[in-house]
Amino acid sequence: MKKIFLASLVLVIISSGVITYIFISNDHSECDTKKEVSYGANGEKITKETHICKEKFSL
């Protein structure tokens, strides 16, 4: 019973550490949003937003 409790505790600690690391490292501080505005055939305004990110991985 003591081993199961200890294994569960270790699993919870490791899982919370991994989740915290993912949230801290995935802050998108080097990212930017580019807006392109164009006009359609009937004169309506069309706005297109593109997410530009310099980070290698997006978790």
C-alpha distance matrix in Angstrom:
0.0 3.8 5.5 5.3 6.4 8.7 10.0 10.8 12.5 14.5 15.5 16.8 18.6 20.3 21.3 22.9 24.6 26.1 27.3 28.9 30.6 32.0 33.4 35.0 36.5 37.9 40.2 43.4 45.5 47.8 48.5 51.6 53.0 56.4 58.6 61.5 64.0 66.4 68.8 69.1 72.3 72.7 72.2 68.6 66.5 63.5 60.7 58.2 55.3 53.7 50.5 51.2 48.3 48.6 44.9 43.8 40.7 40.0 36.3
3.8 0.0 3.8 5.5 5.2 6.2 8.6 10.0 10.6 12.4 14.3 15.5 16.6 18.4 20.0 21.3 22.7 24.5 25.9 27.1 28.8 30.6 32.0 33.1 34.7 36.4 38.7 42.0 43.8 46.2 47.1 50.3 51.9 55.4 57.8 60.7 63.4 65.9 68.5 68.9 72.2 72.7 72.0 68.5 66.1 63.1 60.3 57.7 54.6 52.9 49.6 50.2 47.1 47.2 43.4 42.5 39.5 39.0 35.4
5.5 3.8 0.0 3.8 5.4 5.0 6.0 8.5 9.8 10.5 12.1 14.2 15.3 16.4 18.1 20.0 21.1 22.4 24.3 25.7 26.9 28.6 30.4 31.6 32.8 34.5 37.1 40.2 42.1 44.3 45.2 48.5 50.2 53.6 56.0 58.9 61.7 64.1 66.7 67.2 70.4 71.1 70.4 66.9 64.6 61.5 58.6 55.9 52.9 51.0 47.7 48.0 44.9 44.9 41.1 39.9 37.0 36.7 33.2
5.3 5.5 3.8 0.0 3.8 5.5 5.1 6.1 8.5 9.9 10.5 12.3 14.3 15.4 16.3 18.3 20.0 21.1 22.4 24.3 25.8 27.0 28.7 30.3 31.6 32.9 35.5 38.6 40.7 42.9 43.5 46.7 48.1 51.5 53.8 56.6 59.3 61.7 64.1 64.4 67.6 68.2 67.7 64.2 61.9 58.8 56.1 53.4 50.5 48.7 45.5 46.2 43.2 43.5 39.7 38.6 35.4 34.8 31.2
6.4 5.2 5.4 3.8 0.0 3.8 5.5 5.1 6.1 8.7 9.9 10.6 12.3 14.3 15.3 16.6 18.4 20.1 21.2 22.6 24.4 25.9 27.2 28.7 30.4 31.8 34.0 37.3 39.2 41.7 42.4 45.5 47.0 50.5 52.8 55.7 58.3 60.9 63.4 63.8 67.1 67.6 66.9 63.3 60.9 58.0 55.1 52.6 49.6 48.0 44.7 45.4 42.5 42.8 39.1 38.3 35.1 34.3 30.7
8.7 6.2 5.0 5.5 3.8 0.0 3.8 5.4 5.1 6.2 8.6 10.0 10.6 12.3 14.2 15.5 16.6 18.4 20.1 21.2 22.6 24.6 26.1 27.1 28.6 30.4 32.7 36.0 37.7 40.1 41.1 44.4 46.1 49.6 52.1 55.1 57.9 60.5 63.1 63.8 67.1 67.7 66.9 63.4 60.9 57.9 54.9 52.3 49.1 47.3 43.9 44.3 41.1 41.1 37.4 36.5 33.6 33.1 29.6
10.0 8.6 6.0 5.1 5.5 3.8 0.0 3.8 5.4 5.2 6.2 8.7 10.0 10.6 12.2 14.3 15.4 16.5 18.3 20.0 21.1 22.7 24.6 25.9 27.0 28.6 31.2 34.3 36.3 38.4 39.2 42.5 44.2 47.6 50.1 52.9 55.7 58.2 60.9 61.4 64.6 65.4 64.7 61.2 58.8 55.7 52.8 50.0 46.9 45.0 41.7 42.0 39.0 38.9 35.2 34.1 31.0 30.7 27.2
10.8 10.0 8.5 6.1 5.1 5.4 3.8 0.0 3.8 5.5 5.0 6.2 8.7 10.0 10.5 12.3 14.2 15.4 16.5 18.3 20.0 21.2 22.7 24.4 25.8 27.1 29.5 32.6 34.8 37.1 37.7 40.8 42.3 45.7 48.0 50.9 53.5 56.0 58.6 59.0 62.3 62.9 62.2 58.6 56.3 53.2 50.4 47.8 44.7 43.1 39.8 40.5 37.6 37.9 34.2 33.3 30.1 29.3 25.7
12.5 10.6 9.8 8.5 6.1 5.1 5.4 3.8 0.0 3.8 5.4 5.2 6.2 8.7 9.9 10.7 12.4 14.4 15.5 16.6 18.4 20.2 21.4 22.6 24.4 26.0 28.1 31.5 33.3 35.8 36.6 39.8 41.5 45.0 47.4 50.4 53.1 55.8 58.5 59.1 62.5 63.1 62.1 58.6 56.1 53.2 50.1 47.6 44.4 42.7 39.4 39.9 36.9 37.1 33.4 32.8 29.8 29.0 25.5
14.5 12.4 10.5 9.9 8.7 6.2 5.2 5.5 3.8 0.0 3.8 5.5 5.1 6.1 8.5 10.0 10.6 12.3 14.3 15.4 16.5 18.5 20.2 21.2 22.5 24.4 26.7 30.0 31.7 34.0 35.0 38.4 40.2 43.7 46.3 49.3 52.2 54.8 57.6 58.4 61.8 62.5 61.6 58.1 55.5 52.5 49.4 46.7 43.4 41.5 38.0 38.2 35.0 34.9 31.2 30.4 27.5 27.1 23.7
15.5 14.3 12.1 10.5 9.9 8.6 6.2 5.0 5.4 3.8 0.0 3.8 5.5 5.3 6.0 8.6 9.9 10.6 12.2 14.2 15.4 16.6 18.5 20.0 21.1 22.5 25.2 28.2 30.3 32.5 33.2 36.4 38.1 41.5 43.9 46.8 49.6 52.2 54.8 55.4 58.7 59.5 58.7 55.3 52.8 49.7 46.7 43.9 40.8 38.9 35.5 36.0 32.9 33.1 29.4 28.4 25.3 24.7 21.2
16.8 15.5 14.2 12.3 10.6 10.0 8.7 6.2 5.2 5.5 3.8 0.0 3.8 5.6 5.1 6.1 8.5 10.0 10.6 12.1 14.2 15.5 16.6 18.3 20.0 21.2 23.4 26.7 28.7 31.2 31.8 34.9 36.5 40.0 42.3 45.3 48.0 50.7 53.3 54.0 57.3 57.9 57.0 53.5 51.0 48.0 45.0 42.4 39.3 37.6 34.3 34.9 32.0 32.4 28.8 28.3 25.1 24.1 20.5
18.6 16.6 15.3 14.3 12.3 10.6 10.0 8.7 6.2 5.1 5.5 3.8 0.0 3.8 5.5 5.3 6.2 8.7 10.1 10.6 12.3 14.4 15.6 16.5 18.3 20.1 22.2 25.6 27.2 29.7 30.8 34.0 35.9 39.5 42.0 45.1 48.0 50.8 53.6 54.5 58.0 58.6 57.5 54.0 51.3 48.4 45.2 42.6 39.3 37.5 34.0 34.3 31.2 31.2 27.6 27.3 24.4 23.7 20.3
20.3 18.4 16.4 15.4 14.3 12.3 10.6 10.0 8.7 6.1 5.3 5.6 3.8 0.0 3.8 5.5 5.1 6.2 8.7 9.9 10.6 12.5 14.5 15.4 16.4 18.3 20.8 24.0 25.8 27.9 29.0 32.4 34.3 37.8 40.5 43.5 46.4 49.1 52.0 52.9 56.3 57.2 56.1 52.8 50.1 47.0 43.8 41.0 37.7 35.6 32.1 32.2 28.9 28.8 25.1 24.4 21.5 21.2 17.9
21.3 20.0 18.1 16.3 15.3 14.2 12.2 10.5 9.9 8.5 6.0 5.1 5.5 3.8 0.0 3.8 5.4 5.2 6.2 8.6 9.9 10.7 12.5 14.3 15.5 16.6 19.2 22.2 24.4 26.6 27.2 30.4 32.1 35.5 38.0 40.9 43.8 46.4 49.2 49.9 53.3 54.0 53.1 49.7 47.1 44.0 40.9 38.2 35.0 33.1 29.7 30.2 27.2 27.5 23.8 23.2 20.0 19.1 15.6
22.9 21.3 20.0 18.3 16.6 15.5 14.3 12.3 10.7 10.0 8.6 6.1 5.3 5.5 3.8 0.0 3.8 5.5 5.1 6.1 8.6 9.9 10.7 12.2 14.2 15.5 17.4 20.8 22.7 25.3 26.0 29.1 30.8 34.4 36.8 40.0 42.8 45.6 48.3 49.3 52.8 53.4 52.2 48.8 46.0 43.1 40.0 37.4 34.1 32.4 28.9 29.5 26.5 26.9 23.4 23.4 20.4 19.2 15.8
24.6 22.7 21.1 20.0 18.4 16.6 15.4 14.2 12.4 10.6 9.9 8.5 6.2 5.1 5.4 3.8 0.0 3.8 5.5 5.1 6.2 8.7 10.1 10.6 12.1 14.2 16.3 19.6 21.2 23.6 24.8 28.1 30.2 33.8 36.5 39.7 42.6 45.5 48.5 49.6 53.1 53.9 52.6 49.3 46.4 43.5 40.2 37.5 34.0 32.1 28.4 28.5 25.2 25.2 21.6 21.5 18.8 18.2 15.2
26.1 24.5 22.4 21.1 20.1 18.4 16.5 15.4 14.4 12.3 10.6 10.0 8.7 6.2 5.2 5.5 3.8 0.0 3.8 5.4 5.1 6.3 8.8 10.0 10.6 12.2 14.9 17.8 19.9 21.9 22.8 26.2 28.2 31.6 34.3 37.3 40.4 43.1 46.1 47.0 50.5 51.5 50.3 47.0 44.2 41.1 37.9 35.0 31.7 29.5 25.9 26.0 22.7 22.7 19.0 18.6 15.7 15.1 12.0
27.3 25.9 24.3 22.4 21.2 20.1 18.3 16.5 15.5 14.3 12.2 10.6 10.1 8.7 6.2 5.1 5.5 3.8 0.0 3.8 5.4 5.2 6.4 8.7 10.1 10.7 13.1 16.2 18.4 20.8 21.3 24.4 26.0 29.6 32.0 35.1 38.0 40.7 43.6 44.5 48.0 48.8 47.6 44.2 41.5 38.5 35.3 32.6 29.2 27.4 23.9 24.4 21.5 22.1 18.6 18.7 15.5 14.1 10.7
28.9 27.1 25.7 24.3 22.6 21.2 20.0 18.3 16.6 15.4 14.2 12.1 10.6 9.9 8.6 6.1 5.1 5.4 3.8 0.0 3.8 5.5 5.3 6.2 8.6 10.0 11.6 15.1 16.7 19.4 20.4 23.6 25.5 29.2 31.8 35.1 37.9 40.9 43.9 45.1 48.7 49.4 48.0 44.6 41.7 38.9 35.5 33.0 29.4 27.7 24.1 24.3 21.3 21.6 18.3 19.0 16.3 15.0 12.2
30.6 28.8 26.9 25.8 24.4 22.6 21.1 20.0 18.4 16.5 15.4 14.2 12.3 10.6 9.9 8.6 6.2 5.1 5.4 3.8 0.0 3.8 5.5 5.2 6.0 8.4 10.6 13.8 15.3 17.5 18.8 22.3 24.6 28.1 31.0 34.2 37.2 40.2 43.3 44.7 48.2 49.2 47.7 44.6 41.5 38.6 35.1 32.4 28.8 26.7 22.9 22.7 19.3 19.1 15.6 16.0 13.5 13.0 10.7
32.0 30.6 28.6 27.0 25.9 24.6 22.7 21.2 20.2 18.5 16.6 15.5 14.4 12.5 10.7 9.9 8.7 6.3 5.2 5.5 3.8 0.0 3.8 5.5 5.3 5.9 8.9 11.6 14.0 15.9 16.6 19.9 21.9 25.4 28.1 31.2 34.3 37.1 40.1 41.3 44.8 45.8 44.5 41.3 38.4 35.3 32.0 29.1 25.6 23.5 19.8 19.9 16.7 17.0 13.5 13.8 10.9 9.7 7.0
33.4 32.0 30.4 28.7 27.2 26.1 24.6 22.7 21.4 20.2 18.5 16.6 15.6 14.5 12.5 10.7 10.1 8.8 6.4 5.3 5.5 3.8 0.0 3.8 5.7 5.4 6.8 10.2 12.3 15.0 15.4 18.5 20.3 24.0 26.5 29.8 32.7 35.7 38.7 40.0 43.6 44.3 42.8 39.6 36.6 33.7 30.3 27.8 24.2 22.5 18.9 19.3 16.4 17.2 14.2 15.4 12.7 10.7 8.6
35.0 33.1 31.6 30.3 28.7 27.1 25.9 24.4 22.6 21.2 20.0 18.3 16.5 15.4 14.3 12.2 10.6 10.0 8.7 6.2 5.2 5.5 3.8 0.0 3.8 5.6 6.1 9.7 10.7 13.5 14.9 18.1 20.6 24.2 27.0 30.4 33.4 36.6 39.7 41.4 45.1 45.9 44.1 41.0 37.8 35.1 31.5 29.0 25.3 23.4 19.7 19.5 16.3 16.4 13.5 15.1 13.2 12.0 10.7
36.5 34.7 32.8 31.6 30.4 28.6 27.0 25.8 24.4 22.5 21.1 20.0 18.3 16.4 15.5 14.2 12.1 10.6 10.1 8.6 6.0 5.3 5.7 3.8 0.0 3.8 5.8 8.3 9.6 11.5 13.1 16.7 19.3 22.7 25.8 29.0 32.2 35.3 38.6 40.1 43.8 44.9 43.2 40.2 37.0 34.1 30.6 27.8 24.1 21.8 18.0 17.2 13.8 13.4 10.2 11.4 9.8 9.4 8.8
37.9 36.4 34.5 32.9 31.8 30.4 28.6 27.1 26.0 24.4 22.5 21.2 20.1 18.3 16.6 15.5 14.2 12.2 10.7 10.0 8.4 5.9 5.4 5.6 3.8 0.0 3.8 5.7 8.3 10.2 10.7 14.1 16.3 19.7 22.7 25.8 29.0 31.9 35.1 36.6 40.2 41.3 39.7 36.6 33.5 30.5 27.0 24.2 20.6 18.4 14.6 14.4 11.3 11.9 8.9 10.5 8.3 6.7 6.4
40.2 38.7 37.1 35.5 34.0 32.7 31.2 29.5 28.1 26.7 25.2 23.4 22.2 20.8 19.2 17.4 16.3 14.9 13.1 11.6 10.6 8.9 6.8 6.1 5.8 3.8 0.0 3.8 5.5 8.4 9.0 12.1 14.5 18.1 21.0 24.4 27.4 30.6 33.8 35.6 39.3 40.2 38.3 35.3 32.0 29.3 25.6 23.2 19.4 17.6 13.9 13.8 11.0 11.9 9.8 12.5 11.2 9.4 9.8
43.4 42.0 40.2 38.6 37.3 36.0 34.3 32.6 31.5 30.0 28.2 26.7 25.6 24.0 22.2 20.8 19.6 17.8 16.2 15.1 13.8 11.6 10.2 9.7 8.3 5.7 3.8 0.0 3.8 5.4 5.3 8.5 11.1 14.5 17.6 20.9 24.1 27.3 30.6 32.4 36.1 37.2 35.3 32.4 29.1 26.3 22.6 20.0 16.3 14.2 10.5 10.0 7.3 8.6 7.4 10.6 10.0 8.3 10.2
45.5 43.8 42.1 40.7 39.2 37.7 36.3 34.8 33.3 31.7 30.3 28.7 27.2 25.8 24.4 22.7 21.2 19.9 18.4 16.7 15.3 14.0 12.3 10.7 9.6 8.3 5.5 3.8 0.0 3.8 5.6 8.4 11.7 14.9 18.1 21.5 24.6 28.0 31.4 33.6 37.4 38.4 36.1 33.5 29.9 27.5 23.7 21.5 17.7 15.8 12.4 11.3 8.9 9.3 8.9 12.5 12.8 11.8 13.6
47.8 46.2 44.3 42.9 41.7 40.1 38.4 37.1 35.8 34.0 32.5 31.2 29.7 27.9 26.6 25.3 23.6 21.9 20.8 19.4 17.5 15.9 15.0 13.5 11.5 10.2 8.4 5.4 3.8 0.0 3.8 6.9 10.5 13.2 16.7 19.8 23.2 26.4 30.0 32.2 35.9 37.2 35.0 32.6 29.0 26.5 22.8 20.3 16.7 14.3 11.0 8.9 6.4 6.0 6.9 10.6 11.9 11.7 14.4
48.5 47.1 45.2 43.5 42.4 41.1 39.2 37.7 36.6 35.0 33.2 31.8 30.8 29.0 27.2 26.0 24.8 22.8 21.3 20.4 18.8 16.6 15.4 14.9 13.1 10.7 9.0 5.3 5.6 3.8 0.0 3.8 7.1 10.0 13.4 16.6 19.9 23.1 26.6 28.7 32.4 33.7 31.6 29.1 25.6 22.9 19.2 16.6 12.9 10.6 7.3 5.7 4.2 6.2 7.5 11.1 11.8 10.8 13.7
51.6 50.3 48.5 46.7 45.5 44.4 42.5 40.8 39.8 38.4 36.4 34.9 34.0 32.4 30.4 29.1 28.1 26.2 24.4 23.6 22.3 19.9 18.5 18.1 16.7 14.1 12.1 8.5 8.4 6.9 3.8 0.0 3.8 6.5 9.9 13.2 16.4 19.7 23.3 25.6 29.3 30.5 28.2 25.8 22.2 19.7 16.0 13.8 10.2 8.5 6.1 5.3 6.3 8.7 10.9 14.2 15.1 13.8 16.7
53.0 51.9 50.2 48.1 47.0 46.1 44.2 42.3 41.5 40.2 38.1 36.5 35.9 34.3 32.1 30.8 30.2 28.2 26.0 25.5 24.6 21.9 20.3 20.6 19.3 16.3 14.5 11.1 11.7 10.5 7.1 3.8 0.0 3.8 6.6 10.0 13.1 16.4 19.8 22.0 25.7 26.8 24.6 22.1 18.5 16.0 12.3 10.1 6.5 5.6 4.7 5.9 8.5 11.6 13.7 16.6 17.1 15.2 18.0
56.4 55.4 53.6 51.5 50.5 49.6 47.6 45.7 45.0 43.7 41.5 40.0 39.5 37.8 35.5 34.4 33.8 31.6 29.6 29.2 28.1 25.4 24.0 24.2 22.7 19.7 18.1 14.5 14.9 13.2 10.0 6.5 3.8 0.0 3.8 6.7 10.1 13.2 16.8 19.3 22.9 24.2 21.9 19.8 16.2 13.8 10.3 8.2 5.6 5.1 6.5 7.0 10.5 13.2 15.9 18.5 19.4 17.9 21.0
58.6 57.8 56.0 53.8 52.8 52.1 50.1 48.0 47.4 46.3 43.9 42.3 42.0 40.5 38.0 36.8 36.5 34.3 32.0 31.8 31.0 28.1 26.5 27.0 25.8 22.7 21.0 17.6 18.1 16.7 13.4 9.9 6.6 3.8 0.0 3.8 6.5 10.0 13.4 16.0 19.6 20.7 18.3 16.1 12.5 10.3 6.8 5.7 4.5 6.4 9.0 10.5 14.0 16.9 19.5 22.0 22.6 20.9 23.7
61.5 60.7 58.9 56.6 55.7 55.1 52.9 50.9 50.4 49.3 46.8 45.3 45.1 43.5 40.9 40.0 39.7 37.3 35.1 35.1 34.2 31.2 29.8 30.4 29.0 25.8 24.4 20.9 21.5 19.8 16.6 13.2 10.0 6.7 3.8 0.0 3.8 6.6 10.3 12.8 16.4 17.9 15.5 13.8 10.4 8.2 5.7 5.1 6.4 8.1 11.5 12.7 16.5 19.2 22.0 24.1 24.9 23.3 26.2
64.0 63.4 61.7 59.3 58.3 57.9 55.7 53.5 53.1 52.2 49.6 48.0 48.0 46.4 43.8 42.8 42.6 40.4 38.0 37.9 37.2 34.3 32.7 33.4 32.2 29.0 27.4 24.1 24.6 23.2 19.9 16.4 13.1 10.1 6.5 3.8 0.0 3.8 7.0 10.1 13.6 14.7 12.0 10.4 7.0 5.7 4.6 6.4 8.8 11.4 14.8 16.4 20.1 22.9 25.6 27.8 28.4 26.6 29.4
66.4 65.9 64.1 61.7 60.9 60.5 58.2 56.0 55.8 54.8 52.2 50.7 50.8 49.1 46.4 45.6 45.5 43.1 40.7 40.9 40.2 37.1 35.7 36.6 35.3 31.9 30.6 27.3 28.0 26.4 23.1 19.7 16.4 13.2 10.0 6.6 3.8 0.0 3.8 6.7 10.1 11.6 9.3 8.5 6.0 5.2 6.5 8.3 11.5 13.8 17.5 19.0 22.8 25.5 28.3 30.0 30.7 29.0 31.8
68.8 68.5 66.7 64.1 63.4 63.1 60.9 58.6 58.5 57.6 54.8 53.3 53.6 52.0 49.2 48.3 48.5 46.1 43.6 43.9 43.3 40.1 38.7 39.7 38.6 35.1 33.8 30.6 31.4 30.0 26.6 23.3 19.8 16.8 13.4 10.3 7.0 3.8 0.0 3.8 6.9 8.0 5.6 5.5 4.7 5.6 8.6 11.0 14.5 17.1 20.8 22.6 26.3 29.2 31.8 33.5 34.0 32.2 34.8
69.1 68.9 67.2 64.4 63.8 63.8 61.4 59.0 59.1 58.4 55.4 54.0 54.5 52.9 49.9 49.3 49.6 47.0 44.5 45.1 44.7 41.3 40.0 41.4 40.1 36.6 35.6 32.4 33.6 32.2 28.7 25.6 22.0 19.3 16.0 12.8 10.1 6.7 3.8 0.0 3.8 5.5 5.2 5.3 6.5 6.8 10.4 12.4 16.2 18.6 22.4 24.4 28.1 31.0 33.5 34.9 35.1 33.2 35.6
72.3 72.2 70.4 67.6 67.1 67.1 64.6 62.3 62.5 61.8 58.7 57.3 58.0 56.3 53.3 52.8 53.1 50.5 48.0 48.7 48.2 44.8 43.6 45.1 43.8 40.2 39.3 36.1 37.4 35.9 32.4 29.3 25.7 22.9 19.6 16.4 13.6 10.1 6.9 3.8 0.0 3.8 5.6 7.4 9.7 10.5 14.2 16.1 19.9 22.2 25.9 27.9 31.6 34.4 36.9 38.1 38.4 36.6 39.0
72.7 72.7 71.1 68.2 67.6 67.7 65.4 62.9 63.1 62.5 59.5 57.9 58.6 57.2 54.0 53.4 53.9 51.5 48.8 49.4 49.2 45.8 44.3 45.9 44.9 41.3 40.2 37.2 38.4 37.2 33.7 30.5 26.8 24.2 20.7 17.9 14.7 11.6 8.0 5.5 3.8 0.0 3.8 5.7 9.1 10.9 14.7 17.2 20.9 23.7 27.3 29.6 33.2 36.3 38.6 40.1 40.2 38.1 40.3
72.2 72.0 70.4 67.7 66.9 66.9 64.7 62.2 62.1 61.6 58.7 57.0 57.5 56.1 53.1 52.2 52.6 50.3 47.6 48.0 47.7 44.5 42.8 44.1 43.2 39.7 38.3 35.3 36.1 35.0 31.6 28.2 24.6 21.9 18.3 15.5 12.0 9.3 5.6 5.2 5.6 3.8 0.0 3.8 6.5 9.2 12.7 15.6 19.2 22.1 25.7 27.8 31.5 34.5 37.0 38.8 39.0 36.9 39.3
68.6 68.5 66.9 64.2 63.3 63.4 61.2 58.6 58.6 58.1 55.3 53.5 54.0 52.8 49.7 48.8 49.3 47.0 44.2 44.6 44.6 41.3 39.6 41.0 40.2 36.6 35.3 32.4 33.5 32.6 29.1 25.8 22.1 19.8 16.1 13.8 10.4 8.5 5.5 5.3 7.4 5.7 3.8 0.0 3.8 6.4 9.8 13.0 16.4 19.6 23.1 25.5 29.1 32.3 34.6 36.4 36.4 34.1 36.2
66.5 66.1 64.6 61.9 60.9 60.9 58.8 56.3 56.1 55.5 52.8 51.0 51.3 50.1 47.1 46.0 46.4 44.2 41.5 41.7 41.5 38.4 36.6 37.8 37.0 33.5 32.0 29.1 29.9 29.0 25.6 22.2 18.5 16.2 12.5 10.4 7.0 6.0 4.7 6.5 9.7 9.1 6.5 3.8 0.0 3.8 6.5 10.0 13.2 16.5 19.9 22.2 25.8 29.0 31.3 33.3 33.4 31.2 33.4
63.5 63.1 61.5 58.8 58.0 57.9 55.7 53.2 53.2 52.5 49.7 48.0 48.4 47.0 44.0 43.1 43.5 41.1 38.5 38.9 38.6 35.3 33.7 35.1 34.1 30.5 29.3 26.3 27.5 26.5 22.9 19.7 16.0 13.8 10.3 8.2 5.7 5.2 5.6 6.8 10.5 10.9 9.2 6.4 3.8 0.0 3.8 6.6 10.1 13.2 16.7 19.2 22.8 26.0 28.2 30.0 30.0 27.8 30.1
60.7 60.3 58.6 56.1 55.1 54.9 52.8 50.4 50.1 49.4 46.7 45.0 45.2 43.8 40.9 40.0 40.2 37.9 35.3 35.5 35.1 32.0 30.3 31.5 30.6 27.0 25.6 22.6 23.7 22.8 19.2 16.0 12.3 10.3 6.8 5.7 4.6 6.5 8.6 10.4 14.2 14.7 12.7 9.8 6.5 3.8 0.0 3.8 6.7 10.1 13.3 15.9 19.4 22.7 24.9 26.9 26.9 24.7 27.0
58.2 57.7 55.9 53.4 52.6 52.3 50.0 47.8 47.6 46.7 43.9 42.4 42.6 41.0 38.2 37.4 37.5 35.0 32.6 33.0 32.4 29.1 27.8 29.0 27.8 24.2 23.2 20.0 21.5 20.3 16.6 13.8 10.1 8.2 5.7 5.1 6.4 8.3 11.0 12.4 16.1 17.2 15.6 13.0 10.0 6.6 3.8 0.0 3.8 6.6 10.1 12.7 16.2 19.5 21.6 23.4 23.5 21.4 23.8
55.3 54.6 52.9 50.5 49.6 49.1 46.9 44.7 44.4 43.4 40.8 39.3 39.3 37.7 35.0 34.1 34.0 31.7 29.2 29.4 28.8 25.6 24.2 25.3 24.1 20.6 19.4 16.3 17.7 16.7 12.9 10.2 6.5 5.6 4.5 6.4 8.8 11.5 14.5 16.2 19.9 20.9 19.2 16.4 13.2 10.1 6.7 3.8 0.0 3.8 6.7 9.5 12.9 16.3 18.3 20.4 20.4 18.2 20.7
53.7 52.9 51.0 48.7 48.0 47.3 45.0 43.1 42.7 41.5 38.9 37.6 37.5 35.6 33.1 32.4 32.1 29.5 27.4 27.7 26.7 23.5 22.5 23.4 21.8 18.4 17.6 14.2 15.8 14.3 10.6 8.5 5.6 5.1 6.4 8.1 11.4 13.8 17.1 18.6 22.2 23.7 22.1 19.6 16.5 13.2 10.1 6.6 3.8 0.0 3.8 6.2 9.6 13.0 15.0 16.8 17.1 15.3 18.2
50.5 49.6 47.7 45.5 44.7 43.9 41.7 39.8 39.4 38.0 35.5 34.3 34.0 32.1 29.7 28.9 28.4 25.9 23.9 24.1 22.9 19.8 18.9 19.7 18.0 14.6 13.9 10.5 12.4 11.0 7.3 6.1 4.7 6.5 9.0 11.5 14.8 17.5 20.8 22.4 25.9 27.3 25.7 23.1 19.9 16.7 13.3 10.1 6.7 3.8 0.0 3.8 6.4 10.1 11.6 13.7 13.8 11.9 14.8
51.2 50.2 48.0 46.2 45.4 44.3 42.0 40.5 39.9 38.2 36.0 34.9 34.3 32.2 30.2 29.5 28.5 26.0 24.4 24.3 22.7 19.9 19.3 19.5 17.2 14.4 13.8 10.0 11.3 8.9 5.7 5.3 5.9 7.0 10.5 12.7 16.4 19.0 22.6 24.4 27.9 29.6 27.8 25.5 22.2 19.2 15.9 12.7 9.5 6.2 3.8 0.0 3.8 6.9 9.3 11.5 12.6 11.6 15.1
48.3 47.1 44.9 43.2 42.5 41.1 39.0 37.6 36.9 35.0 32.9 32.0 31.2 28.9 27.2 26.5 25.2 22.7 21.5 21.3 19.3 16.7 16.4 16.3 13.8 11.3 11.0 7.3 8.9 6.4 4.2 6.3 8.5 10.5 14.0 16.5 20.1 22.8 26.3 28.1 31.6 33.2 31.5 29.1 25.8 22.8 19.4 16.2 12.9 9.6 6.4 3.8 0.0 3.8 5.5 8.2 9.3 8.9 12.4
48.6 47.2 44.9 43.5 42.8 41.1 38.9 37.9 37.1 34.9 33.1 32.4 31.2 28.8 27.5 26.9 25.2 22.7 22.1 21.6 19.1 17.0 17.2 16.4 13.4 11.9 11.9 8.6 9.3 6.0 6.2 8.7 11.6 13.2 16.9 19.2 22.9 25.5 29.2 31.0 34.4 36.3 34.5 32.3 29.0 26.0 22.7 19.5 16.3 13.0 10.1 6.9 3.8 0.0 3.8 6.5 9.0 9.9 13.5
44.9 43.4 41.1 39.7 39.1 37.4 35.2 34.2 33.4 31.2 29.4 28.8 27.6 25.1 23.8 23.4 21.6 19.0 18.6 18.3 15.6 13.5 14.2 13.5 10.2 8.9 9.8 7.4 8.9 6.9 7.5 10.9 13.7 15.9 19.5 22.0 25.6 28.3 31.8 33.5 36.9 38.6 37.0 34.6 31.3 28.2 24.9 21.6 18.3 15.0 11.6 9.3 5.5 3.8 0.0 3.8 5.7 7.1 10.3
43.8 42.5 39.9 38.6 38.3 36.5 34.1 33.3 32.8 30.4 28.4 28.3 27.3 24.4 23.2 23.4 21.5 18.6 18.7 19.0 16.0 13.8 15.4 15.1 11.4 10.5 12.5 10.6 12.5 10.6 11.1 14.2 16.6 18.5 22.0 24.1 27.8 30.0 33.5 34.9 38.1 40.1 38.8 36.4 33.3 30.0 26.9 23.4 20.4 16.8 13.7 11.5 8.2 6.5 3.8 0.0 3.8 6.9 9.9
40.7 39.5 37.0 35.4 35.1 33.6 31.0 30.1 29.8 27.5 25.3 25.1 24.4 21.5 20.0 20.4 18.8 15.7 15.5 16.3 13.5 10.9 12.7 13.2 9.8 8.3 11.2 10.0 12.8 11.9 11.8 15.1 17.1 19.4 22.6 24.9 28.4 30.7 34.0 35.1 38.4 40.2 39.0 36.4 33.4 30.0 26.9 23.5 20.4 17.1 13.8 12.6 9.3 9.0 5.7 3.8 0.0 3.8 6.2
40.0 39.0 36.7 34.8 34.3 33.1 30.7 29.3 29.0 27.1 24.7 24.1 23.7 21.2 19.1 19.2 18.2 15.1 14.1 15.0 13.0 9.7 10.7 12.0 9.4 6.7 9.4 8.3 11.8 11.7 10.8 13.8 15.2 17.9 20.9 23.3 26.6 29.0 32.2 33.2 36.6 38.1 36.9 34.1 31.2 27.8 24.7 21.4 18.2 15.3 11.9 11.6 8.9 9.9 7.1 6.9 3.8 0.0 3.8
36.3 35.4 33.2 31.2 30.7 29.6 27.2 25.7 25.5 23.7 21.2 20.5 20.3 17.9 15.6 15.8 15.2 12.0 10.7 12.2 10.7 7.0 8.6 10.7 8.8 6.4 9.8 10.2 13.6 14.4 13.7 16.7 18.0 21.0 23.7 26.2 29.4 31.8 34.8 35.6 39.0 40.3 39.3 36.2 33.4 30.1 27.0 23.8 20.7 18.2 14.8 15.1 12.4 13.5 10.3 9.9 6.2 3.8 0.0
